[in-house]
Amino acid sequence: MSVFEFRGSPVKLTELKRENDETSLIYDQPIEPQTQPIPDWFHQALAIRAVSRRVEVKGCDIHYLRWGPETSDKPGILFAHGGGAHARWWSYIAPFFADDRPVAAIDFSGMGDSGYRDHYGSVAHMPEMAAVIADAGLGAKPLLVGHSFGGYMTLCYGNRHGSNVSGVVMVDSPLRPEDAKGDKSERAYVKPKSIFPNFETIVSKFRLMPVQPCENAFLLDFIARNSVMENEGGWSWKFDVAARGAAHFDEPLAEYLKRLPCRKALIYGAESAMVTRDAAEYMRTLFGPTDPIVCMPEVHHHLMLEQPLAFVAVLRSIFSGWGL
Protein backbone atom coordinates (compact mmCIF):
# COMPACT_ATOMS: atom_id res chain seq x y z
CA MET A 1 0.00 0.00 0.00
CA SER A 2 0.97 3.63 -0.42
CA VAL A 3 -0.15 6.53 1.73
CA PHE A 4 -2.66 9.14 0.66
CA GLU A 5 -2.26 12.70 1.94
CA PHE A 6 -5.12 15.18 1.93
CA ARG A 7 -4.24 18.37 0.05
CA GLY A 8 -5.79 21.76 0.56
CA SER A 9 -7.89 22.35 3.66
CA PRO A 10 -10.23 19.47 4.45
CA VAL A 11 -13.24 20.47 6.54
CA LYS A 12 -14.97 18.77 9.43
CA LEU A 13 -18.64 17.93 9.16
CA THR A 14 -20.43 19.08 12.31
CA GLU A 15 -24.11 19.01 11.48
CA LEU A 16 -26.55 17.58 8.97
CA LYS A 17 -29.92 19.20 8.44
CA ARG A 18 -32.87 19.10 6.07
CA GLU A 19 -34.03 22.22 4.27
CA ASN A 20 -36.85 22.02 1.76
CA ASP A 21 -36.27 18.28 1.49
CA GLU A 22 -32.67 18.88 0.40
CA THR A 23 -29.88 17.65 2.65
CA SER A 24 -27.17 20.24 3.25
CA LEU A 25 -23.89 20.44 5.10
CA ILE A 26 -22.68 22.82 7.75
CA TYR A 27 -18.90 22.93 8.10
CA ASP A 28 -16.73 23.78 11.08
CA GLN A 29 -13.08 24.78 11.10
CA PRO A 30 -10.66 23.08 8.70
CA ILE A 31 -9.02 20.01 10.19
CA GLU A 32 -5.38 19.12 9.96
CA PRO A 33 -4.18 17.14 6.91
CA GLN A 34 -4.20 13.41 7.58
CA THR A 35 -3.06 10.25 5.90
CA GLN A 36 -4.85 7.15 4.73
CA PRO A 37 -3.45 4.03 3.05
CA ILE A 38 -4.35 3.66 -0.62
CA PRO A 39 -4.99 0.01 -1.47
CA ASP A 40 -3.01 -1.66 -4.22
CA TRP A 41 -6.12 -2.48 -6.21
CA PHE A 42 -6.73 1.24 -6.80
CA HIS A 43 -3.23 1.75 -8.24
CA GLN A 44 -3.61 -1.36 -10.36
CA ALA A 45 -6.96 -0.20 -11.71
CA LEU A 46 -5.65 3.23 -12.67
CA ALA A 47 -2.57 1.63 -14.22
CA ILE A 48 -4.90 0.20 -16.86
CA ARG A 49 -4.97 3.42 -18.80
CA ALA A 50 -8.14 4.61 -20.46
CA VAL A 51 -8.00 6.13 -23.91
CA SER A 52 -9.64 9.55 -24.00
CA ARG A 53 -11.80 10.01 -27.10
CA ARG A 54 -14.25 12.53 -28.52
CA VAL A 55 -17.13 12.31 -30.93
CA GLU A 56 -19.39 15.09 -32.22
CA VAL A 57 -23.11 14.60 -31.62
CA LYS A 58 -25.59 17.13 -32.98
CA GLY A 59 -23.05 19.92 -32.89
CA CYS A 60 -21.71 19.12 -29.41
CA ASP A 61 -18.33 17.64 -28.54
CA ILE A 62 -18.86 14.49 -26.44
CA HIS A 63 -15.96 13.08 -24.47
CA TYR A 64 -15.64 9.50 -23.25
CA LEU A 65 -13.07 7.08 -21.84
CA ARG A 66 -12.39 3.64 -23.30
CA TRP A 67 -10.70 0.51 -21.97
CA GLY A 68 -10.23 -3.03 -23.20
CA PRO A 69 -9.65 -4.85 -26.50
CA GLU A 70 -10.76 -3.45 -29.81
CA THR A 71 -12.98 -6.46 -30.47
CA SER A 72 -14.58 -9.19 -28.40
CA ASP A 73 -17.23 -11.88 -28.57
CA LYS A 74 -18.67 -10.48 -25.34
CA PRO A 75 -20.95 -7.43 -25.33
CA GLY A 76 -19.20 -4.21 -24.39
CA ILE A 77 -20.23 -2.11 -21.40
CA LEU A 78 -21.19 1.56 -21.30
CA PHE A 79 -21.00 3.20 -17.88
CA ALA A 80 -23.13 6.33 -17.35
CA HIS A 81 -22.44 8.76 -14.50
CA GLY A 82 -24.80 10.60 -12.18
CA GLY A 83 -26.04 14.18 -12.42
CA GLY A 84 -23.23 16.74 -12.35
CA ALA A 85 -20.65 13.93 -12.31
CA HIS A 86 -18.33 12.66 -15.05
CA ALA A 87 -16.78 9.62 -16.70
CA ARG A 88 -13.88 9.40 -14.26
CA TRP A 89 -16.23 8.29 -11.50
CA TRP A 90 -15.85 4.93 -13.26
CA SER A 91 -12.05 5.03 -13.72
CA TYR A 92 -11.42 2.67 -10.82
CA ILE A 93 -14.42 0.40 -11.65
CA ALA A 94 -14.33 -0.02 -15.43
CA PRO A 95 -10.86 -1.66 -15.62
CA PHE A 96 -12.20 -4.67 -13.68
CA PHE A 97 -14.36 -5.50 -16.70
CA ALA A 98 -11.93 -4.66 -19.49
CA ASP A 99 -9.86 -7.86 -19.67
CA ASP A 100 -11.96 -9.50 -22.35
CA ARG A 101 -14.41 -6.89 -23.59
CA PRO A 102 -14.49 -3.22 -24.60
CA VAL A 103 -15.67 -0.81 -21.91
CA ALA A 104 -16.49 2.89 -22.12
CA ALA A 105 -17.60 5.65 -19.75
CA ILE A 106 -19.40 8.65 -21.19
CA ASP A 107 -19.36 12.32 -20.24
CA PHE A 108 -22.90 13.48 -20.98
CA SER A 109 -23.18 16.91 -22.59
CA GLY A 110 -23.02 19.66 -19.99
CA MET A 111 -20.92 17.48 -17.67
CA GLY A 112 -17.35 16.30 -17.36
CA ASP A 113 -15.19 17.18 -20.36
CA SER A 114 -18.03 17.28 -22.88
CA GLY A 115 -19.40 20.46 -24.42
CA TYR A 116 -22.44 22.43 -23.33
CA ARG A 117 -25.83 22.61 -25.08
CA ASP A 118 -28.75 25.01 -25.02
CA HIS A 119 -31.09 22.17 -24.03
CA TYR A 120 -30.57 18.83 -22.31
CA GLY A 121 -32.55 15.74 -21.34
CA SER A 122 -32.83 12.26 -22.82
CA VAL A 123 -33.58 13.68 -26.25
CA ALA A 124 -30.00 14.95 -26.25
CA HIS A 125 -28.33 12.20 -24.20
CA MET A 126 -29.68 9.13 -26.03
CA PRO A 127 -27.97 10.11 -29.32
CA GLU A 128 -24.80 10.77 -27.32
CA MET A 129 -24.93 7.25 -25.89
CA ALA A 130 -25.57 5.77 -29.32
CA ALA A 131 -22.61 7.66 -30.77
CA VAL A 132 -20.24 6.53 -28.01
CA ILE A 133 -21.43 2.91 -28.29
CA ALA A 134 -20.66 3.00 -32.01
CA ASP A 135 -17.40 4.96 -31.82
CA ALA A 136 -16.06 2.83 -28.95
CA GLY A 137 -16.96 -0.41 -30.72
CA LEU A 138 -19.04 -1.79 -27.85
CA GLY A 139 -20.81 -4.22 -30.14
CA ALA A 140 -24.31 -4.68 -31.49
CA LYS A 141 -25.88 -5.27 -28.06
CA PRO A 142 -23.92 -3.61 -25.25
CA LEU A 143 -24.65 -3.67 -21.53
CA LEU A 144 -25.62 -0.35 -19.94
CA VAL A 145 -24.80 0.55 -16.33
CA GLY A 146 -26.02 3.89 -14.99
CA HIS A 147 -25.71 5.49 -11.56
CA SER A 148 -28.47 7.81 -10.32
CA PHE A 149 -29.22 10.22 -13.22
CA GLY A 150 -27.23 7.90 -15.48
CA GLY A 151 -29.63 5.11 -14.55
CA TYR A 152 -32.51 7.17 -15.89
CA MET A 153 -30.66 7.75 -19.13
CA THR A 154 -29.89 4.05 -19.56
CA LEU A 155 -33.55 3.33 -18.86
CA CYS A 156 -34.64 5.80 -21.55
CA TYR A 157 -32.12 4.30 -23.97
CA GLY A 158 -33.25 0.76 -23.21
CA ASN A 159 -36.87 1.76 -23.73
CA ARG A 160 -36.09 3.19 -27.16
CA HIS A 161 -33.41 0.73 -28.30
CA GLY A 162 -34.03 -2.34 -26.12
CA SER A 163 -33.70 -4.80 -29.00
CA ASN A 164 -30.11 -3.56 -29.37
CA VAL A 165 -29.24 -3.74 -25.67
CA SER A 166 -28.13 -6.85 -23.76
CA GLY A 167 -29.18 -5.48 -20.39
CA VAL A 168 -29.68 -2.35 -18.27
CA VAL A 169 -28.40 -2.06 -14.71
CA MET A 170 -29.75 0.86 -12.69
CA VAL A 171 -27.55 1.82 -9.74
CA ASP A 172 -29.41 3.63 -6.96
CA SER A 173 -31.72 5.43 -9.41
CA PRO A 174 -34.98 5.93 -7.50
CA LEU A 175 -38.48 5.78 -8.91
CA ARG A 176 -41.52 6.60 -6.82
CA PRO A 177 -45.22 6.82 -7.65
CA GLU A 178 -45.06 10.61 -7.69
CA ASP A 179 -42.23 10.47 -10.23
CA ALA A 180 -44.45 8.44 -12.55
CA LYS A 181 -46.98 11.26 -12.32
CA GLY A 182 -44.47 13.79 -13.56
CA ASP A 183 -43.49 15.29 -10.21
CA LYS A 184 -40.59 17.73 -10.48
CA SER A 185 -38.02 18.70 -7.88
CA GLU A 186 -35.74 21.29 -9.45
CA ARG A 187 -34.76 23.40 -6.43
CA ALA A 188 -31.27 21.92 -6.21
CA TYR A 189 -30.59 22.41 -9.93
CA VAL A 190 -30.96 26.15 -10.48
CA LYS A 191 -28.42 27.59 -8.06
CA PRO A 192 -25.50 29.24 -9.92
CA LYS A 193 -22.10 27.63 -9.55
CA SER A 194 -19.69 29.18 -7.05
CA ILE A 195 -16.31 30.48 -8.18
CA PHE A 196 -13.28 29.65 -6.04
CA PRO A 197 -9.92 31.46 -6.06
CA ASN A 198 -7.67 28.46 -6.62
CA PHE A 199 -7.49 24.73 -7.23
CA GLU A 200 -6.75 23.78 -3.63
CA THR A 201 -9.76 25.67 -2.30
CA ILE A 202 -12.31 24.19 -4.68
CA VAL A 203 -11.00 20.64 -4.18
CA SER A 204 -11.33 21.07 -0.42
CA LYS A 205 -14.99 22.08 -0.91
CA PHE A 206 -15.98 18.96 -2.83
CA ARG A 207 -18.83 17.03 -1.23
CA LEU A 208 -21.27 14.30 -2.09
CA MET A 209 -24.94 15.02 -2.69
CA PRO A 210 -27.01 13.75 -1.06
CA VAL A 211 -24.87 13.92 2.03
CA GLN A 212 -23.43 10.61 3.17
CA PRO A 213 -20.36 9.19 4.90
CA CYS A 214 -17.48 7.79 2.87
CA GLU A 215 -14.29 6.52 4.47
CA ASN A 216 -12.42 6.19 1.16
CA ALA A 217 -10.95 9.68 1.16
CA PHE A 218 -8.51 8.78 -1.63
CA LEU A 219 -11.49 8.15 -3.93
CA LEU A 220 -13.14 11.43 -2.94
CA ASP A 221 -9.89 13.25 -3.67
CA PHE A 222 -9.56 11.53 -7.05
CA ILE A 223 -13.14 12.44 -8.01
CA ALA A 224 -12.81 16.01 -6.76
CA ARG A 225 -9.63 16.70 -8.71
CA ASN A 226 -11.34 15.59 -11.91
CA SER A 227 -14.50 17.62 -11.26
CA VAL A 228 -13.09 21.14 -11.62
CA MET A 229 -12.00 23.54 -14.33
CA GLU A 230 -10.23 26.87 -14.45
CA ASN A 231 -11.99 29.86 -15.97
CA GLU A 232 -11.56 33.63 -16.11
CA GLY A 233 -12.77 34.32 -12.60
CA GLY A 234 -11.07 31.39 -10.88
CA TRP A 235 -12.08 27.76 -10.50
CA SER A 236 -15.53 26.17 -10.79
CA TRP A 237 -17.17 22.76 -11.17
CA LYS A 238 -17.22 21.35 -14.70
CA PHE A 239 -20.96 20.78 -15.01
CA ASP A 240 -23.44 23.15 -16.60
CA VAL A 241 -26.13 23.90 -14.00
CA ALA A 242 -28.81 23.56 -16.68
CA ALA A 243 -27.70 19.99 -17.42
CA ARG A 244 -28.61 18.89 -13.90
CA GLY A 245 -32.31 19.72 -14.23
CA ALA A 246 -35.12 17.25 -13.61
CA ALA A 247 -36.58 17.15 -17.13
CA HIS A 248 -36.23 13.36 -17.14
CA PHE A 249 -39.19 13.19 -14.75
CA ASP A 250 -41.39 14.46 -17.59
CA GLU A 251 -41.09 10.98 -19.06
CA PRO A 252 -43.05 7.91 -17.88
CA LEU A 253 -39.98 6.25 -16.39
CA ALA A 254 -41.98 3.72 -14.40
CA GLU A 255 -43.67 2.52 -17.57
CA TYR A 256 -40.33 2.36 -19.32
CA LEU A 257 -38.96 0.16 -16.56
CA LYS A 258 -42.00 -2.09 -16.35
CA ARG A 259 -42.07 -2.71 -20.10
CA LEU A 260 -38.33 -2.63 -20.78
CA PRO A 261 -37.70 -4.92 -23.78
CA CYS A 262 -34.32 -6.16 -22.49
CA ARG A 263 -32.80 -7.60 -19.32
CA LYS A 264 -32.89 -5.29 -16.33
CA ALA A 265 -31.42 -5.16 -12.83
CA LEU A 266 -31.26 -2.83 -9.85
CA ILE A 267 -28.44 -2.30 -7.35
CA TYR A 268 -29.06 0.04 -4.44
CA GLY A 269 -27.70 0.93 -1.03
CA ALA A 270 -29.49 -0.20 2.10
CA GLU A 271 -28.80 3.21 3.66
CA SER A 272 -29.48 5.26 0.51
CA ALA A 273 -31.28 8.57 0.94
CA MET A 274 -32.48 8.19 -2.66
CA VAL A 275 -33.68 4.60 -3.00
CA THR A 276 -35.49 4.57 0.31
CA ARG A 277 -37.37 1.55 1.60
CA ASP A 278 -40.61 2.88 0.10
CA ALA A 279 -38.95 3.57 -3.25
CA ALA A 280 -37.39 0.10 -3.30
CA GLU A 281 -40.72 -1.56 -2.56
CA TYR A 282 -42.38 0.41 -5.34
CA MET A 283 -39.61 -0.40 -7.81
CA ARG A 284 -39.90 -4.12 -7.06
CA THR A 285 -43.38 -4.01 -8.61
CA LEU A 286 -41.77 -2.82 -11.87
CA PHE A 287 -39.34 -5.75 -12.11
CA GLY A 288 -40.11 -9.34 -13.02
CA PRO A 289 -39.65 -12.25 -10.60
CA THR A 290 -36.31 -13.27 -12.14
CA ASP A 291 -34.85 -9.78 -12.55
CA PRO A 292 -31.90 -9.21 -10.19
CA ILE A 293 -32.51 -6.69 -7.41
CA VAL A 294 -29.52 -6.35 -5.08
CA CYS A 295 -29.55 -4.32 -1.87
CA MET A 296 -25.96 -3.73 -0.74
CA PRO A 297 -25.80 -3.51 3.06
CA GLU A 298 -24.32 -0.58 4.98
CA VAL A 299 -23.86 1.66 1.94
CA HIS A 300 -25.57 4.80 0.73
CA HIS A 301 -26.31 6.46 -2.61
CA HIS A 302 -22.72 6.57 -3.87
CA LEU A 303 -22.18 2.90 -3.17
CA MET A 304 -19.32 2.42 -5.64
CA LEU A 305 -17.33 4.94 -3.57
CA GLU A 306 -18.03 3.23 -0.26
CA GLN A 307 -17.65 -0.40 -1.31
CA PRO A 308 -16.05 -0.42 -4.79
CA LEU A 309 -14.89 -4.04 -4.81
CA ALA A 310 -18.21 -5.31 -3.48
CA PHE A 311 -19.92 -3.29 -6.21
CA VAL A 312 -17.67 -4.91 -8.84
CA ALA A 313 -18.53 -8.35 -7.46
CA VAL A 314 -22.27 -7.64 -7.56
CA LEU A 315 -22.09 -6.37 -11.13
CA ARG A 316 -20.02 -9.37 -12.23
CA SER A 317 -22.57 -11.69 -10.64
CA ILE A 318 -25.42 -10.04 -12.53
CA PHE A 319 -23.62 -10.34 -15.85
CA SER A 320 -22.72 -13.94 -15.10
CA GLY A 321 -26.33 -14.75 -14.25
CA TRP A 322 -27.32 -13.35 -17.60
CA GLY A 323 -24.70 -15.49 -19.30
CA LEU A 324 -22.83 -12.39 -20.41
C-alpha positions in Angstrom: 0.0 0.0 0.0 1.0 3.6 -0.4 -0.2 6.5 1.7 -2.7 9.1 0.7 -2.3 12.7 1.9 -5.1 15.2 1.9 -4.2 18.4 0.0 -5.8 21.8 0.6 -7.9 22.4 3.7 -10.2 19.5 4.5 -13.2 20.5 6.5 -15.0 18.8 9.4 -18.6 17.9 9.2 -20.4 19.1 12.3 -24.1 19.0 11.5 -26.6 17.6 9.0 -29.9 19.2 8.4 -32.9 19.1 6.1 -34.0 22.2 4.3 -36.9 22.0 1.8 -36.3 18.3 1.5 -32.7 18.9 0.4 -29.9 17.6 2.6 -27.2 20.2 3.2 -23.9 20.4 5.1 -22.7 22.8 7.7 -18.9 22.9 8.1 -16.7 23.8 11.1 -13.1 24.8 11.1 -10.7 23.1 8.7 -9.0 20.0 10.2 -5.4 19.1 10.0 -4.2 17.1 6.9 -4.2 13.4 7.6 -3.1 10.3 5.9 -4.8 7.1 4.7 -3.5 4.0 3.1 -4.4 3.7 -0.6 -5.0 0.0 -1.5 -3.0 -1.7 -4.2 -6.1 -2.5 -6.2 -6.7 1.2 -6.8 -3.2 1.8 -8.2 -3.6 -1.4 -10.4 -7.0 -0.2 -11.7 -5.6 3.2 -12.7 -2.6 1.6 -14.2 -4.9 0.2 -16.9 -5.0 3.4 -18.8 -8.1 4.6 -20.5 -8.0 6.1 -23.9 -9.6 9.6 -24.0 -11.8 10.0 -27.1 -14.3 12.5 -28.5 -17.1 12.3 -30.9 -19.4 15.1 -32.2 -23.1 14.6 -31.6 -25.6 17.1 -33.0 -23.0 19.9 -32.9 -21.7 19.1 -29.4 -18.3 17.6 -28.5 -18.9 14.5 -26.4 -16.0 13.1 -24.5 -15.6 9.5 -23.3 -13.1 7.1 -21.8 -12.4 3.6 -23.3 -10.7 0.5 -22.0 -10.2 -3.0 -23.2 -9.6 -4.8 -26.5 -10.8 -3.5 -29.8 -13.0 -6.5 -30.5 -14.6 -9.2 -28.4 -17.2 -11.9 -28.6 -18.7 -10.5 -25.3 -20.9 -7.4 -25.3 -19.2 -4.2 -24.4 -20.2 -2.1 -21.4 -21.2 1.6 -21.3 -21.0 3.2 -17.9 -23.1 6.3 -17.3 -22.4 8.8 -14.5 -24.8 10.6 -12.2 -26.0 14.2 -12.4 -23.2 16.7 -12.4 -20.7 13.9 -12.3 -18.3 12.7 -15.1 -16.8 9.6 -16.7 -13.9 9.4 -14.3 -16.2 8.3 -11.5 -15.8 4.9 -13.3 -12.0 5.0 -13.7 -11.4 2.7 -10.8 -14.4 0.4 -11.6 -14.3 0.0 -15.4 -10.9 -1.7 -15.6 -12.2 -4.7 -13.7 -14.4 -5.5 -16.7 -11.9 -4.7 -19.5 -9.9 -7.9 -19.7 -12.0 -9.5 -22.3 -14.4 -6.9 -23.6 -14.5 -3.2 -24.6 -15.7 -0.8 -21.9 -16.5 2.9 -22.1 -17.6 5.6 -19.8 -19.4 8.6 -21.2 -19.4 12.3 -20.2 -22.9 13.5 -21.0 -23.2 16.9 -22.6 -23.0 19.7 -20.0 -20.9 17.5 -17.7 -17.3 16.3 -17.4 -15.2 17.2 -20.4 -18.0 17.3 -22.9 -19.4 20.5 -24.4 -22.4 22.4 -23.3 -25.8 22.6 -25.1 -28.8 25.0 -25.0 -31.1 22.2 -24.0 -30.6 18.8 -22.3 -32.6 15.7 -21.3 -32.8 12.3 -22.8 -33.6 13.7 -26.3 -30.0 14.9 -26.2 -28.3 12.2 -24.2 -29.7 9.1 -26.0 -28.0 10.1 -29.3 -24.8 10.8 -27.3 -24.9 7.3 -25.9 -25.6 5.8 -29.3 -22.6 7.7 -30.8 -20.2 6.5 -28.0 -21.4 2.9 -28.3 -20.7 3.0 -32.0 -17.4 5.0 -31.8 -16.1 2.8 -28.9 -17.0 -0.4 -30.7 -19.0 -1.8 -27.8 -20.8 -4.2 -30.1 -24.3 -4.7 -31.5 -25.9 -5.3 -28.1 -23.9 -3.6 -25.2 -24.6 -3.7 -21.5 -25.6 -0.3 -19.9 -24.8 0.6 -16.3 -26.0 3.9 -15.0 -25.7 5.5 -11.6 -28.5 7.8 -10.3 -29.2 10.2 -13.2 -27.2 7.9 -15.5 -29.6 5.1 -14.6 -32.5 7.2 -15.9 -30.7 7.7 -19.1 -29.9 4.0 -19.6 -33.6 3.3 -18.9 -34.6 5.8 -21.6 -32.1 4.3 -24.0 -33.3 0.8 -23.2 -36.9 1.8 -23.7 -36.1 3.2 -27.2 -33.4 0.7 -28.3 -34.0 -2.3 -26.1 -33.7 -4.8 -29.0 -30.1 -3.6 -29.4 -29.2 -3.7 -25.7 -28.1 -6.8 -23.8 -29.2 -5.5 -20.4 -29.7 -2.4 -18.3 -28.4 -2.1 -14.7 -29.7 0.9 -12.7 -27.6 1.8 -9.7 -29.4 3.6 -7.0 -31.7 5.4 -9.4 -35.0 5.9 -7.5 -38.5 5.8 -8.9 -41.5 6.6 -6.8 -45.2 6.8 -7.7 -45.1 10.6 -7.7 -42.2 10.5 -10.2 -44.4 8.4 -12.6 -47.0 11.3 -12.3 -44.5 13.8 -13.6 -43.5 15.3 -10.2 -40.6 17.7 -10.5 -38.0 18.7 -7.9 -35.7 21.3 -9.4 -34.8 23.4 -6.4 -31.3 21.9 -6.2 -30.6 22.4 -9.9 -31.0 26.1 -10.5 -28.4 27.6 -8.1 -25.5 29.2 -9.9 -22.1 27.6 -9.6 -19.7 29.2 -7.0 -16.3 30.5 -8.2 -13.3 29.6 -6.0 -9.9 31.5 -6.1 -7.7 28.5 -6.6 -7.5 24.7 -7.2 -6.7 23.8 -3.6 -9.8 25.7 -2.3 -12.3 24.2 -4.7 -11.0 20.6 -4.2 -11.3 21.1 -0.4 -15.0 22.1 -0.9 -16.0 19.0 -2.8 -18.8 17.0 -1.2 -21.3 14.3 -2.1 -24.9 15.0 -2.7 -27.0 13.8 -1.1 -24.9 13.9 2.0 -23.4 10.6 3.2 -20.4 9.2 4.9 -17.5 7.8 2.9 -14.3 6.5 4.5 -12.4 6.2 1.2 -10.9 9.7 1.2 -8.5 8.8 -1.6 -11.5 8.2 -3.9 -13.1 11.4 -2.9 -9.9 13.2 -3.7 -9.6 11.5 -7.1 -13.1 12.4 -8.0 -12.8 16.0 -6.8 -9.6 16.7 -8.7 -11.3 15.6 -11.9 -14.5 17.6 -11.3 -13.1 21.1 -11.6 -12.0 23.5 -14.3 -10.2 26.9 -14.5 -12.0 29.9 -16.0 -11.6 33.6 -16.1 -12.8 34.3 -12.6 -11.1 31.4 -10.9 -12.1 27.8 -10.5 -15.5 26.2 -10.8 -17.2 22.8 -11.2 -17.2 21.4 -14.7 -21.0 20.8 -15.0 -23.4 23.1 -16.6 -26.1 23.9 -14.0 -28.8 23.6 -16.7 -27.7 20.0 -17.4 -28.6 18.9 -13.9 -32.3 19.7 -14.2 -35.1 17.3 -13.6 -36.6 17.2 -17.1 -36.2 13.4 -17.1 -39.2 13.2 -14.8 -41.4 14.5 -17.6 -41.1 11.0 -19.1 -43.0 7.9 -17.9 -40.0 6.2 -16.4 -42.0 3.7 -14.4 -43.7 2.5 -17.6 -40.3 2.4 -19.3 -39.0 0.2 -16.6 -42.0 -2.1 -16.4 -42.1 -2.7 -20.1 -38.3 -2.6 -20.8 -37.7 -4.9 -23.8 -34.3 -6.2 -22.5 -32.8 -7.6 -19.3 -32.9 -5.3 -16.3 -31.4 -5.2 -12.8 -31.3 -2.8 -9.8 -28.4 -2.3 -7.4 -29.1 0.0 -4.4 -27.7 0.9 -1.0 -29.5 -0.2 2.1 -28.8 3.2 3.7 -29.5 5.3 0.5 -31.3 8.6 0.9 -32.5 8.2 -2.7 -33.7 4.6 -3.0 -35.5 4.6 0.3 -37.4 1.5 1.6 -40.6 2.9 0.1 -38.9 3.6 -3.2 -37.4 0.1 -3.3 -40.7 -1.6 -2.6 -42.4 0.4 -5.3 -39.6 -0.4 -7.8 -39.9 -4.1 -7.1 -43.4 -4.0 -8.6 -41.8 -2.8 -11.9 -39.3 -5.8 -12.1 -40.1 -9.3 -13.0 -39.7 -12.2 -10.6 -36.3 -13.3 -12.1 -34.9 -9.8 -12.6 -31.9 -9.2 -10.2 -32.5 -6.7 -7.4 -29.5 -6.4 -5.1 -29.5 -4.3 -1.9 -26.0 -3.7 -0.7 -25.8 -3.5 3.1 -24.3 -0.6 5.0 -23.9 1.7 1.9 -25.6 4.8 0.7 -26.3 6.5 -2.6 -22.7 6.6 -3.9 -22.2 2.9 -3.2 -19.3 2.4 -5.6 -17.3 4.9 -3.6 -18.0 3.2 -0.3 -17.6 -0.4 -1.3 -16.0 -0.4 -4.8 -14.9 -4.0 -4.8 -18.2 -5.3 -3.5 -19.9 -3.3 -6.2 -17.7 -4.9 -8.8 -18.5 -8.3 -7.5 -22.3 -7.6 -7.6 -22.1 -6.4 -11.1 -20.0 -9.4 -12.2 -22.6 -11.7 -10.6 -25.4 -10.0 -12.5 -23.6 -10.3 -15.9 -22.7 -13.9 -15.1 -26.3 -14.7 -14.2 -27.3 -13.3 -17.6 -24.7 -15.5 -19.3 -22.8 -12.4 -20.4 
